[in-house]
């Protein structure tokens, strides 16, 4: 099971937050981006009951102000 997490950060912290998140368990990719969100992360978990733990690890990173999780409907 995979999902994208769209993240808003405190001003000027997107790059360092993306780097911190990249090292967390369950994170496939973590990129700082331009637009309404500052960081886009792709995560993977073995099942639906493990997904919240991955999301929670990300949300605990200092400097994150808001997240939006979008579950992937089907992985190719």
C-alpha positions, 0 to 999 in steps of 0.5 A: 500500500502506498500514499503521497503526503503533501506537506506545508512547512515553516518558511525556509525549512522545506529542503531540510525537512525533505532531507530528514523525511527521506531517512525515515522508515517507510519513505520511498521518496521525499522532494522539496517542490514549488507550489502550494505544498513545500514537500511531496513524499511517497510512502509505502506500508505493508497494509492499511493498519501500518500506514498510520505509523508511517504518517505519524513518523513524518508528522513528528518532524519539527517545522511541518505545519500541515499534511495531506495524505493521498492514498494510491488507488493501485500501484503499477 
